[in-house]
């Protein structure tokens, strides 16, 4: 049985502020905690019956997990040049996908810890076929198009509640209680990791109860960016329509193609934030 883990950092045990993920000394601490949370999920997956686990590091530069401290039974996808972003390596051969250390969407109904959608520097809100989605919901739709169900999530309580509105059956490991976007009531990492391990094992043990989230095409994305320069530059792609100074829309035939298209737009928008040639010497 093959399990895919998409790992982020904002929802891991111990994290409460953005600076913990940016200040060099703090970041090194939380890389270790991220690796430990992922290891707990890996152990739980194997305890539940998994025979193969692949982990995709999905935070920031996507090379945060410390490979020499990772459970040796798992393989790691690391590095940021990826066509499939947080899902690089996922295909139809996997039996389930887990989301470890993920977070709520920026435009969520409740305050979640360090909430954003994929790229906080540029994305304000995303919709798929008119439905507001966060990273987990979007990635679940892509996995579903490959026949892979979402079976487990971990993060703060508000994030778990948010995702369960769409995926009520998913196993949810709460690692902290959201107080504000930049504060939380934290469980000790050992306690949080025990919860992750137990919930991951339970998810794999009951894998037959989960079904893929399938959204039939055509697939229409609407992305509301934080600045008009970000939105406008994505229209260098002829398939992209500018529907307001900060909003774009495009339609693709299937979910995987639409996901790649979205990621391309976000890459352009991030680059356009301060001018696409701003760092190039003439």
C-alpha positions in Angstrom: 0.0 0.0 0.0 1.4 3.3 -1.1 0.9 6.6 0.9 1.9 10.1 -0.3 2.6 12.8 2.3 2.4 16.5 1.4 4.2 18.3 4.2 3.9 22.0 5.0 5.4 24.0 7.9 2.9 26.4 9.3 0.8 23.7 10.8 3.5 21.7 12.5 3.8 21.4 16.2 5.3 24.4 18.0 4.8 27.0 15.2 2.9 30.1 16.2 4.5 33.0 14.3 5.9 33.8 10.8 9.2 34.9 12.2 9.8 31.4 13.5 9.9 30.2 9.9 12.1 33.1 8.7 14.6 34.0 11.4 17.7 31.8 10.6 18.2 30.4 14.1 14.4 29.8 14.7 14.0 28.3 11.2 16.6 25.6 12.0 14.6 24.6 15.1 11.4 24.3 13.2 13.0 22.3 10.4 13.7 19.7 13.0 10.1 19.8 14.3 8.8 19.6 10.8 10.9 16.5 10.2 9.7 15.0 13.5 6.0 15.6 12.7 6.5 14.0 9.3 8.3 11.0 10.9 5.3 10.6 13.2 3.0 10.4 10.2 5.3 8.0 8.4 5.5 5.7 11.4 1.7 5.8 11.8 1.3 5.0 8.1 3.5 2.0 8.3 1.8 0.9 11.6 -1.5 1.1 9.7 -0.3 -1.2 6.9 1.5 1.0 4.4 4.4 -0.6 2.5 5.7 2.5 0.8 5.7 6.2 1.7 6.8 9.2 -0.4 7.0 12.6 1.2 6.9 15.9 -0.8 8.3 18.8 1.1 5.8 21.6 0.3 6.9 24.7 2.3 8.6 27.7 0.9 11.7 26.6 -1.0 10.4 23.1 -0.6 13.7 21.8 0.9 13.1 22.1 4.6 12.9 18.5 5.8 16.2 17.2 7.1 16.9 14.1 5.0 19.4 12.5 7.4 16.8 12.7 10.2 13.9 11.4 8.1 12.5 7.9 8.7 14.7 5.8 6.4 11.7 3.8 5.1 10.4 6.9 3.2 11.6 8.7 0.1 11.7 12.5 -0.1 10.8 14.9 -2.9 12.8 18.1 -2.2 13.6 21.3 -4.2 11.4 24.0 -5.7 11.5 23.5 -9.5 8.4 21.3 -9.7 5.7 21.2 -12.3 3.2 19.8 -9.7 4.2 22.0 -6.7 3.2 20.3 -3.4 2.1 17.2 -5.2 5.3 16.4 -7.2 5.6 12.6 -7.3 2.0 11.8 -6.8 0.4 9.4 -9.4 -2.4 6.8 -9.8 -0.4 4.1 -8.0 -0.9 5.7 -4.5 -3.7 4.5 -2.2 -4.0 7.7 -0.1 -2.6 11.2 0.5 -1.9 12.8 3.8 -1.4 16.5 4.6 1.0 17.1 7.4 1.6 20.5 9.0 -0.8 22.4 6.6 -2.7 25.6 7.3 -6.0 27.3 6.6 -6.7 29.6 3.6 -6.3 33.3 3.9 -10.0 33.9 3.1 -11.2 31.4 5.7 -14.2 31.7 7.9 -12.1 31.3 11.1 -8.7 32.7 12.0 -6.1 30.0 11.4 -2.4 30.2 12.2 -0.3 31.8 9.5 -3.2 31.5 7.0 -2.6 32.0 3.3 -3.2 30.2 0.0 -0.1 28.8 -1.7 1.8 32.1 -2.0 1.0 34.7 0.7 3.0 37.4 -1.1 0.5 37.5 -4.0 -2.6 35.3 -3.6 -5.6 36.7 -1.7 -8.2 34.1 -2.7 -8.7 31.1 -5.1 -11.9 29.6 -6.4 -12.4 26.4 -8.4 -15.7 26.2 -10.3 -16.9 29.0 -8.0 -15.9 27.4 -4.7 -13.3 29.1 -2.4 -10.5 26.6 -1.8 -7.4 26.4 0.4 -4.3 24.4 -0.5 -5.6 21.2 1.1 -9.0 21.3 -0.7 -7.3 22.2 -4.0 -4.7 19.4 -3.7 -7.4 17.0 -2.7 -9.2 17.7 -5.9 -6.0 17.1 -7.9 -5.3 13.8 -6.0 -8.9 12.8 -6.6 -8.6 13.2 -10.3 -5.8 10.6 -10.1 -8.0 8.3 -8.0 -6.2 9.1 -4.7 -8.3 10.0 -1.7 -7.3 12.4 1.1 -7.2 10.4 4.4 -5.4 12.5 7.0 -4.6 16.2 7.9 -2.7 17.8 10.7 -2.6 21.4 11.8 -4.3 23.9 14.1 -7.9 23.3 15.2 -9.4 26.0 12.9 -7.7 24.5 9.9 -8.9 21.0 10.7 -12.5 22.4 11.2 -12.2 24.3 7.9 -11.1 21.2 5.9 -13.7 19.0 7.5 -16.4 21.1 6.0 -15.3 19.7 2.7 -13.8 16.4 3.9 -15.9 15.3 6.9 -14.5 11.8 6.9 -10.8 12.7 7.0 -8.7 11.9 10.1 -7.6 15.2 11.6 -4.7 15.6 14.1 -4.9 18.9 15.9 -1.4 20.1 16.8 -2.4 23.5 18.4 -5.3 25.8 19.0 -5.4 29.0 16.9 -5.6 32.2 18.9 -4.8 34.6 16.2 -3.1 34.5 12.8 0.2 34.9 14.6 -0.4 33.2 17.9 -1.5 29.8 19.1 -1.9 27.6 22.2 0.6 24.9 21.6 0.7 21.3 22.6 4.2 19.9 23.5 5.7 18.5 20.3 5.9 15.0 21.8 2.2 15.1 22.5 1.3 16.5 19.1 3.4 13.9 17.4 1.7 11.1 19.3 -1.6 12.4 18.1 -0.3 12.5 14.5 1.1 9.0 14.7 -2.2 7.6 16.1 -4.4 9.4 13.6 -2.2 8.5 10.7 -2.3 4.8 11.7 -6.1 5.0 12.0 -6.4 6.7 8.6 -4.4 4.0 6.8 -6.1 1.2 8.7 -9.5 2.4 7.5 -8.3 3.4 4.0 -11.2 1.5 2.3 -13.6 3.9 3.8 -12.3 6.9 1.8 -13.2 7.9 -1.7 -11.4 10.3 -4.1 -12.7 13.8 -4.5 -13.5 14.0 -8.2 -14.4 17.2 -10.0 -15.2 16.7 -13.6 -14.1 19.2 -16.2 -14.1 21.8 -17.5 -12.3 23.3 -14.5 -12.4 27.1 -14.0 -10.0 28.8 -11.7 -10.5 32.3 -10.4 -7.5 33.9 -8.6 -7.7 37.2 -6.7 -4.2 38.6 -6.3 -3.1 41.2 -3.8 -1.8 43.7 -6.5 -2.9 44.6 -10.0 0.6 44.2 -11.3 0.5 40.5 -10.3 -2.8 39.9 -12.0 -2.0 41.8 -15.2 1.3 39.9 -15.8 -0.4 36.5 -15.7 -2.2 37.6 -18.9 1.0 37.0 -20.8 -0.6 33.6 -20.9 -3.2 33.9 -23.7 -5.6 31.6 -21.8 -5.9 34.0 -18.9 -8.7 36.6 -18.7 -8.4 39.7 -16.5 -11.8 40.1 -14.9 -11.0 43.0 -12.5 -7.8 44.9 -11.8 -6.7 42.1 -9.4 -8.7 39.0 -10.5 -8.0 36.5 -13.3 -9.9 33.5 -14.7 -9.0 30.6 -16.9 -10.6 27.3 -17.8 -8.9 23.9 -18.6 -10.4 20.6 -19.6 -9.2 18.6 -16.5 -7.9 19.2 -13.0 -4.3 18.3 -13.4 -3.9 20.6 -16.4 -5.7 23.4 -14.5 -3.5 22.9 -11.4 -0.3 23.2 -13.5 -1.8 26.3 -15.2 -2.6 27.8 -11.7 0.9 27.2 -10.5 2.3 28.9 -13.6 0.2 31.9 -13.0 1.3 32.0 -9.3 5.0 31.8 -10.4 4.4 34.8 -12.7 2.5 36.7 -10.1 5.3 36.2 -7.5 7.9 37.4 -9.9 5.8 40.4 -10.9 5.3 41.6 -7.3 8.2 44.0 -7.4 8.7 44.1 -11.2 9.7 41.1 -13.3 13.0 42.6 -14.3 13.6 44.5 -11.1 16.7 42.4 -10.1 18.2 42.2 -13.6 21.2 44.4 -14.4 20.9 46.3 -17.7 
